């Protein structure tokens, strides 16, 4: 009888030892990664726009110093209207209005676009679209200058508006904008007096829309 008890005790002890082999201390380290994306947002700089209109013989002076105002001799009127987007993530648009231009006059508009997002941005392209009087489009040229007072870049120079319809104007160098950086855009419209005969294009109008498309600076590639 004692022999039997000894065998039973030995079996129980063996089972306990086996169990202890699988029940040693363990510990787990947890690494939790919270990932948040930034945003790409370009906005129009309110109050930084400038306009000037004059006869073409003062072109060099305009190039050196754009200043607010208009030419009273020609009664050229200029104003702008800011249209904010319904979606706060969109930049919205701005409309520049100019009236009473005539052959031999020039209109210059300057404004700034600012990176208010957290991701560095770069100008990808400018897409132009036109509507209105086709004959007038054949007589007005446009120059688009980026950062005129710094490392200026011409997206187009003396291009006829008729040739800019649904055209993508792509910069050849990157204009990188970090958060808080701005880029200045100058638009120069010229009505060549030698392109008009008689009363051509009197009391006509047209509209030019320019979409400024930006992208992440790190994926910008030279065209």
C-alpha positions in Angstrom: 0.0 0.0 0.0 2.8 2.4 0.8 4.5 1.6 -2.5 1.3 2.6 -4.3 1.1 5.9 -2.5 4.7 6.6 -3.4 4.0 6.0 -7.1 1.0 8.3 -7.0 2.9 11.1 -5.3 5.7 10.8 -7.9 3.3 11.1 -10.7 1.6 14.2 -9.2 5.0 15.9 -8.7 6.0 15.1 -12.2 2.9 16.8 -13.5 3.5 19.8 -11.4 7.0 20.2 -12.7 5.9 19.8 -16.3 3.3 22.5 -15.7 5.9 24.8 -14.2 8.0 24.5 -17.3 5.4 26.2 -19.4 4.3 28.8 -16.8 7.5 30.9 -16.5 7.3 34.7 -16.3 6.7 36.6 -19.6 6.4 40.3 -20.5 5.3 42.1 -23.7 6.4 45.5 -25.0 3.9 47.4 -27.1 4.8 50.0 -29.7 1.9 52.1 -30.8 2.3 54.4 -33.9 0.0 57.3 -34.4 0.2 58.6 -38.0 -1.2 61.9 -39.0 -1.0 63.4 -42.5 -0.3 67.1 -43.2 -2.1 69.2 -45.8 -1.4 71.0 -49.0 -3.1 74.4 -49.1 -2.4 77.5 -51.1 -4.3 80.8 -50.4 -4.6 84.2 -52.0 -2.8 86.9 -50.0 -5.5 89.5 -49.3 -4.5 93.1 -49.7 -1.3 92.4 -51.6 -2.6 93.0 -55.1 -1.4 95.9 -57.2 -2.7 97.3 -60.5 -1.4 99.7 -63.1 -2.6 100.7 -66.5 -0.9 103.1 -68.9 0.1 103.7 -72.4 2.7 101.4 -73.7 5.5 104.0 -74.0 5.7 103.9 -70.2 6.2 100.2 -70.2 9.7 100.3 -68.8 8.6 102.5 -65.9 5.8 100.0 -65.1 8.2 97.2 -65.2 10.4 98.9 -62.6 7.7 100.0 -60.2 4.1 98.7 -60.2 1.9 101.0 -58.1 -1.8 101.2 -57.3 -4.0 103.5 -59.3 -5.0 104.0 -62.9 -4.3 106.4 -65.8 -6.8 109.2 -65.5 -6.1 110.4 -69.1 -7.6 107.2 -70.4 -10.1 106.7 -67.7 -9.0 103.1 -67.2 -10.8 101.4 -64.3 -9.5 98.5 -62.4 -10.9 96.5 -59.4 -10.9 92.9 -58.1 -13.3 90.6 -56.4 -12.3 87.8 -54.1 -14.5 84.7 -54.3 -14.0 82.3 -51.4 -14.6 78.6 -51.9 -17.5 76.9 -50.1 -15.0 74.2 -49.1 -12.5 75.6 -46.6 -9.8 73.2 -48.1 -10.0 75.0 -51.5 -8.3 78.3 -52.2 -11.2 79.9 -54.0 -10.6 82.4 -56.8 -10.2 86.1 -57.6 -11.6 88.1 -60.5 -9.7 91.1 -61.9 -11.8 93.6 -63.8 -10.4 96.2 -66.1 -12.4 98.4 -68.4 -11.7 101.1 -71.1 -8.5 99.7 -72.4 -7.6 100.9 -75.9 -5.0 100.1 -78.6 -1.5 101.0 -77.3 -2.4 100.6 -73.6 -1.0 98.1 -71.1 -2.6 96.6 -68.0 -0.5 95.0 -65.3 -1.8 93.0 -62.3 0.3 91.7 -59.5 -0.7 89.4 -56.6 0.7 86.8 -54.2 -0.1 83.2 -53.4 0.9 81.8 -50.0 1.5 78.3 -48.7 -0.7 78.1 -45.6 -0.5 74.3 -45.4 2.0 72.1 -43.6 3.5 70.4 -46.6 6.1 72.1 -48.9 4.5 72.9 -52.2 5.6 73.7 -55.8 3.8 75.3 -58.7 3.0 72.4 -61.1 1.4 74.4 -63.9 -1.0 77.2 -64.9 -3.9 76.2 -67.1 -5.4 79.0 -69.2 -8.9 79.1 -70.6 -10.5 81.9 -72.5 -14.0 83.1 -73.6 -15.5 86.1 -75.2 -14.6 88.0 -78.4 -12.3 85.9 -80.6 -11.1 88.8 -82.6 -10.0 90.7 -79.5 -8.0 87.6 -78.4 -5.9 87.9 -81.5 -4.9 91.4 -80.6 -4.0 91.1 -76.9 -0.7 89.6 -75.6 -0.1 88.2 -72.1 3.1 87.7 -70.1 3.0 85.7 -66.9 6.0 86.3 -64.6 6.6 84.4 -61.4 8.7 86.1 -58.7 9.5 89.2 -60.8 11.7 90.8 -58.2 13.7 87.7 -57.3 14.5 84.7 -59.6 12.0 85.7 -62.2 10.4 83.0 -64.3 8.4 83.6 -67.4 5.6 81.1 -68.0 4.8 82.9 -71.2 6.0 86.1 -72.8 3.9 88.2 -75.2 1.7 85.2 -76.0 -1.5 86.0 -77.9 -4.6 85.1 -75.8 -5.9 83.1 -78.7 -3.0 80.8 -78.4 -3.5 80.2 -74.6 -6.9 78.6 -74.9 -6.8 75.4 -72.8 -3.1 75.5 -72.6 -0.9 74.2 -69.7 2.0 76.5 -68.9 4.6 74.5 -67.0 7.5 76.1 -65.1 11.0 74.8 -66.0 12.4 75.3 -62.5 10.8 74.5 -59.2 9.4 77.3 -57.1 9.3 75.6 -53.7 7.1 77.1 -51.0 7.5 76.0 -47.4 4.9 76.8 -44.9 4.5 80.6 -44.8 6.3 81.2 -48.1 4.7 83.2 -50.9 5.1 83.5 -54.6 4.3 86.6 -56.6 2.5 86.4 -59.9 2.5 89.3 -62.4 0.1 89.4 -65.4 0.9 91.9 -68.2 -1.7 92.5 -70.9 -0.8 94.6 -73.9 -3.0 95.8 -76.7 -0.7 96.4 -79.6 -1.9 99.5 -81.5 -0.5 98.1 -84.7 -3.0 95.2 -84.6 -6.0 97.3 -84.8 -7.6 99.0 -87.9 -10.5 101.4 -87.9 -12.9 100.7 -85.1 -12.0 97.0 -84.7 -12.9 95.5 -81.3 -14.5 98.6 -79.9 -16.9 97.9 -77.0 -15.9 94.2 -76.9 -14.9 92.0 -74.0 -13.2 88.7 -73.1 -12.4 86.7 -70.1 -9.2 84.8 -69.3 -9.2 82.3 -66.4 -6.0 81.0 -65.0 -5.8 78.0 -62.7 -2.7 77.8 -60.7 -2.1 74.2 -59.8 0.3 73.3 -57.0 1.7 69.9 -55.9 4.0 68.5 -53.2 7.5 69.8 -53.7 9.1 66.4 -53.1 7.4 64.9 -56.2 7.9 67.8 -58.5 9.8 66.8 -61.6 11.3 69.0 -64.3 9.3 68.8 -67.5 
